[in-house]
Amino acid sequence: MAKFQTFFSTFFLTLLFASLVSATFYQTISPDQLRAREKLTHIRFYFHEQITNEKPSLLIIDPPKIMADSPLPFGSMVVIENRLTIGPDVESKRIGKAQGFYLSATQRPGLDLEIVMSFTLTFLEGEFNGSTLCVSGRNEIMLPVREMPIIGGTGAFRFARGFVHARSVKVDYHKGDATVEYNVYVYHYSSTTSSSHHQRVNEGLNFMTDPILSKI
Ligand SMILES: *[C@@H]1O[C@H](CO)[C@@H](O)[C@H](O)[C@H]1NC(C)=O
C-alpha cells in the first residue's frame, strides 16, 4: 500500500512538474517592456587587412588548386582578425576589431573578385565598448562602394538592423594589404529612462536575462 502511494505521489508530482515546465518555457513579452526608443547611429572607422605584417591579420585556408590565375581562386576561404581604427592610418587609435571569414565566390579569373563575407565588428572603445555587430553579405571588391547588411548585434546593438558601406582607401594588390573605410548605419535601441551608459545598455533590455527564460 505504501509503495502504491509513493508511486502515485511521484506520478502526480511528475505531472505537476511537467505542466509547470511546459507553462514556463516560453512567454510573450510586450515590446513596451523595452522602455527604449529606436535610434539610428552612424559609425565610421577604417578596417585594415595586413598580410605583410609580421603578424598577418588574415589567413588563407587551403586554396583550391584550380583557377591559379586568380589571386584568390574560387572556393578559397580567408579568416580575418582585422584592426579597426579611427583614422585611415593603421597606427591611429584602435576602436575595435573585425573577426570572421570570407569566401571567394566567383569563377571569373583575375583581380575582379566577388567575395561573400561574414564577420563580427567588436567595439573596444567609447559608448559601444563590448557591443558587437554582425555583418553578412556580398562584396564585389572592385566597386568603389560596396554595401552589406547588418543582420544583428549584441549589447547596445541588440535587435540591430542596418547596412555598411565599404570603400577601399588604399589597396596593394601585389602584397594583399588593404585599408577600407567603413560607414555603418544601424538602427538599435536606447533606453529613454536612464542616463548612464551602463544603465542605458541594460535597463529595459534586461528581460533577455529573465530567470524564467534562462532556465530553458
Ligand atoms: C572596455 O570594456 C572592457 C571590459 O569591460 C574594459 O576592460 C576596458 O577598460 C574598456 N575600455 C574602455 C576604453 O573603456
The ligand as an ORCA input file, in Angstrom:
! r2SCAN-3c Opt
* xyz 0 1
  C      36.104     48.366    -22.462
  O      35.499     47.350    -21.691
  C      36.436     46.465    -21.088
  C      35.649     45.336    -20.438
  O      34.595     45.803    -19.669
  C      37.294     47.234    -20.107
  O      38.245     46.372    -19.511
  C      38.009     48.344    -20.860
  O      38.739     49.140    -19.967
  C      37.005     49.207    -21.597
  N      37.724     50.152    -22.440
  C      37.448     51.448    -22.430
  C      38.288     52.269    -23.308
  O      36.550     51.922    -21.760
*
